[in-house]
Amino acid sequence: MLRTMLKVGLTGGIGSGKSEASRRLSDRGAVVIDADRIAREVVEPGTEGLARVVAVFGDEVLRADGSLDRERLGAIVFSDSEKLAALNGIVHPLVGARVAELQDQAAEADEAAIVVYDVPLLVENNLAPMYDVVIVVDAADEVRLDRLTGARGMSEQDARARIAAQAAREDRLAVADIVIRNEGSLEELDARVDEVWAELSARRASRAR
């Protein structure tokens, strides 16, 4: 059933505009599996994931309502590689299991679907071989920094720490089959996504033959 499905890994550093590209691919017909959204789901109140996070990092990472204080947890882990690894060791297996479920559901609905896996840490976790095509949404580090400190309101220190905690831009580009440069307007992004969608559709058609 999975023979004609096209599995696309979509990644990009924080502030690159990956989520904008993901939304546009969804609008054009892709089935999008969002690893970030799933990562939030697996640590919602009452989940095994949240219990394990609290066991490692303490009650200080909880809000008054019992939900995870993602900002506080982020401030802890993004400045400490060992703590970040500990968090990833909890969350990533749970995310992987949920992604596998969603992939099976997509295959049952349409065996020739273009499934886009929106995975921020694709490079960091050496996941590129899992996909038929890897798309990297790319922007210069200084452009990303401006977006994070502007639209997202991060401090420059926090923004730089988060950029530094991820793979280098060069490492992402090294695994890319397709690059979406995103340093201009949303109209320019739309035009580039149209090109990319046409290429993905052609690849899917080739697999079906």
Residue pairs with C-beta under 8 A, 6 or more apart in sequence:
1 107
1 108
1 111
2 107
2 111
3 111
3 207
4 111
4 112
4 204
4 207
4 208
5 106
5 107
5 111
5 112
5 113
5 114
5 115
6 112
6 113
6 114
6 115
6 132
6 133
6 200
6 203
6 204
6 207
7 103
7 115
7 117
7 130
7 131
7 132
7 133
8 30
8 114
8 115
8 116
8 117
8 131
8 132
8 133
8 134
8 135
8 200
9 117
9 119
9 122
9 127
9 128
9 130
9 131
9 133
9 134
9 135
10 18
10 21
10 22
10 25
10 116
10 117
10 118
10 119
10 122
10 134
10 135
10 137
11 18
11 118
11 119
11 120
11 121
11 122
11 123
11 134
11 135
11 136
11 137
11 172
12 18
12 21
12 120
12 136
12 137
12 138
12 139
12 172
12 180
12 182
13 139
13 141
13 144
13 163
13 166
13 167
13 169
13 172
14 120
14 144
14 148
14 162
14 163
14 166
15 139
15 143
15 144
15 145
15 147
15 148
15 152
15 159
15 163
16 137
16 138
16 139
16 144
16 182
17 137
17 139
17 147
17 182
17 189
18 118
18 120
18 137
19 118
20 182
20 186
20 189
21 135
21 137
21 180
21 182
21 189
21 193
22 32
22 34
22 116
22 118
24 189
24 190
24 193
25 32
25 116
25 193
25 196
25 197
26 32
26 116
28 193
28 194
28 197
29 114
29 197
30 113
30 114
30 115
30 116
30 197
30 200
31 106
31 109
31 110
31 113
31 114
31 115
31 116
32 115
32 116
32 118
33 99
33 102
33 103
33 106
33 115
33 116
33 117
33 118
34 118
35 95
35 99
35 117
35 118
35 119
35 120
35 121
36 118
36 120
38 95
38 98
38 99
38 102
39 91
39 95
40 70
41 47
41 98
42 49
42 91
42 94
42 95
42 98
43 49
43 50
43 53
43 68
43 91
44 50
44 67
44 68
45 65
45 66
45 67
48 94
49 90
49 91
49 94
50 68
52 90
53 61
53 68
53 73
53 87
53 90
53 91
54 61
54 62
56 86
56 87
56 90
57 73
57 76
57 83
57 87
60 72
61 68
61 69
61 72
61 73
61 76
62 68
62 69
63 69
73 87
74 162
75 158
76 83
77 83
77 84
77 86
77 87
78 84
78 158
78 161
78 162
78 165
79 161
81 165
84 165
88 121
88 125
92 125
99 117
103 115
106 113
106 115
107 113
112 204
112 208
114 200
114 201
114 204
116 135
117 131
119 127
120 166
121 127
121 166
121 167
122 128
122 134
122 175
123 167
123 171
123 172
123 175
124 166
124 167
128 134
128 175
132 203
132 207
133 177
133 178
133 200
133 203
134 175
134 176
134 177
134 178
135 176
135 177
135 178
135 179
135 180
135 196
136 172
136 173
136 175
136 176
136 178
136 179
136 180
137 180
137 182
138 169
138 172
138 173
138 176
138 179
138 180
138 181
138 182
139 147
139 181
139 182
139 183
140 169
140 183
141 163
141 169
143 183
144 159
144 163
145 156
145 159
145 160
145 163
148 154
148 158
148 159
148 162
148 163
149 155
149 156
149 159
152 159
154 162
173 179
178 196
178 199
180 189
180 192
180 193
180 196
181 192
182 189
182 192
